[in-house]
Amino acid sequence: MKTVAIIGAGLCGATAAAKLVRSGHNVAVFDKGRSVGGRMSSKRTDAGYLDMGAQYFTARSETFQRQVQSWLEVGCVEVWNCNTASLADDEGRSALDSSPDQQLRYIGTPSMQAPVKAVLAGIPVLTNCRIHALQRQGPGWTLIDDSGARHTGFSSVLLTVPPAQAEQLLVNSGLPGMLTAQDSLLEPCWAVAVRTDATTSPDAIFCQHPRLRFISHQATKTGRSRCYVLHFNAEFSRDHLDQPADFWFGQAVDVLQSALGIEGVIEPVAAHRWLYASQNPALEPPGIIALPDGNLWLGGDWSYGGRVENAWLAGLDLAANVIRYGNR
Ligand SMILES: Cc1cc2nc3c(=O)[nH]c(=O)nc-3n(C[C@H](O)[C@H](O)[C@H](O)COP(=O)(O)OP(=O)(O)OC[C@H]3O[C@@H](n4cnc5c(N)ncnc54)[C@H](O)[C@@H]3O)c2cc1C
């Protein structure tokens, strides 16, 4: 039986793994993180989870709607009934306006990782294992991790990590240049969580703001801590990428006071720097990238334009490619 190595246990890698298992393959999934989920990431705190990565997801295609329906039925996903608003900034004057819409938004419960965990149920995953390089050995592949340990015997490899990280791994493997043109596809984002007793009525705030792209109030999400999470936009995050957490807490307090009018104590809780968060809208998504003769396939949300749904679609396509080429 063929064994496929999948590097990355985000939704893309998980979805590919599950489809390959259903079609009779053995799989082994590797992730450098402590847990699965990748950018669908919630931090556990004493007061509940905090979504530091994706805040919600939508389902536009019929196939993904069917997948979401099955997650809703088993209870690892629910609809986020949020009040939406927009925050505009006109030369330093902020305006917060309610902007209700009909969009269905979904969240994992009790954390954003929950649907990824559900997809991976029963599938072997090695976490805390960063793959450093790949080595071709005859018709198969060996994976070498950061500790130098070798994982051997794979007929195919799926690389489902952000393009810049994939390119580095390929350079380490003597296979440079497959993704050089794509390494700025995903842009950075600083995510900051703060706690305050004050609440504003909107809990999903889309920002056209010099510093911010999104603010969410976690209290309306099942199992979450009563915090605000602020996502700073790509430009501001890039310009201040190496600033310490205290700088970001200061920015968060300033925005909540000046733009949302929040008064009283605002307590810092967590800050996380995402070097590769979401798609650069100025760049064309490249689709799945392949070394078909070598049975090496690269993809992720970035293949089709970022977003959780695209990670899922890319996972299905990666698995379909392995199945198609494996049967030749
Ligand atoms: C701040 C932020 C906000 C977002 N907001 C939204 C939103 O509101 N709606 C939406 O739809 N999407 C949103 N997204 C995007 C969404 O999270 C992603 O589209 C989706 O989770 C990507 O899944 P993936 O499997 O393609 O990649 P990832 O989730 O990035 O998975 C890749 C995995 O590879 C692992 N990895 C990397 N390098 C290695 C290595 N060398 N060895 C082993 N493992 C490795 C990583 O640890 C990671 O787990 C947001 C993302 C961020 C960061």
The ligand as a Gaussian input file, in Angstrom:
#p B3LYP/6-31G(d) Opt

LIG

0 1
 C       -4.873000      36.516000      11.473000
 C       -5.616000      35.670000      10.476000
 C       -6.946000      35.940000      10.190000
 C       -7.644000      35.158000       9.259000
 N       -8.966000      35.397000       9.053000
 C       -9.665000      34.559000       8.262000
 C      -11.068000      34.678000       8.153000
 O      -11.677000      35.507000       8.844000
 N      -11.737000      33.847000       7.300000
 C      -11.074000      32.886000       6.562000
 O      -11.723000      32.137000       5.808000
 N       -9.744000      32.743000       6.675000
 C       -9.036000      33.542000       7.504000
 N       -7.691000      33.369000       7.643000
 C       -7.008000      32.425000       6.772000
 C       -7.198000      30.961000       7.200000
 O       -6.799000      30.813000       8.535000
 C       -6.355000      30.118000       6.259000
 O       -6.829000      30.325000       4.933000
 C       -6.379000      28.601000       6.520000
 O       -6.433000      28.297000       7.888000
 C       -5.116000      28.028000       5.857000
 O       -5.081000      26.621000       5.987000
 P       -3.858000      25.822000       5.355000
 O       -4.007000      24.406000       5.778000
 O       -3.770000      26.111000       3.890000
 O       -2.533000      26.455000       5.981000
 P       -2.081000      26.571000       7.503000
 O       -3.245000      26.631000       8.403000
 O       -1.072000      27.662000       7.553000
 O       -1.344000      25.162000       7.780000
 C        0.014000      24.942000       7.471000
 C        0.628000      24.115000       8.588000
 O        1.971000      23.790000       8.205000
 C        2.773000      23.761000       9.365000
 N        4.168000      23.912000       8.918000
 C        4.747000      24.985000       8.311000
 N        6.037000      24.691000       7.992000
 C        6.256000      23.410000       8.398000
 C        7.392000      22.529000       8.351000
 N        8.545000      22.909000       7.794000
 N        7.276000      21.277000       8.882000
 C        6.100000      20.873000       9.452000
 N        4.989000      21.675000       9.522000
 C        5.068000      22.905000       9.001000
 C        2.243000      24.913000      10.210000
 O        2.544000      24.718000      11.584000
 C        0.733000      24.839000       9.924000
 O        0.060000      24.081000      10.917000
 C       -6.976000      34.104000       8.593000
 C       -5.648000      33.804000       8.918000
 C       -4.976000      34.578000       9.864000
 C       -3.568000      34.207000      10.243000

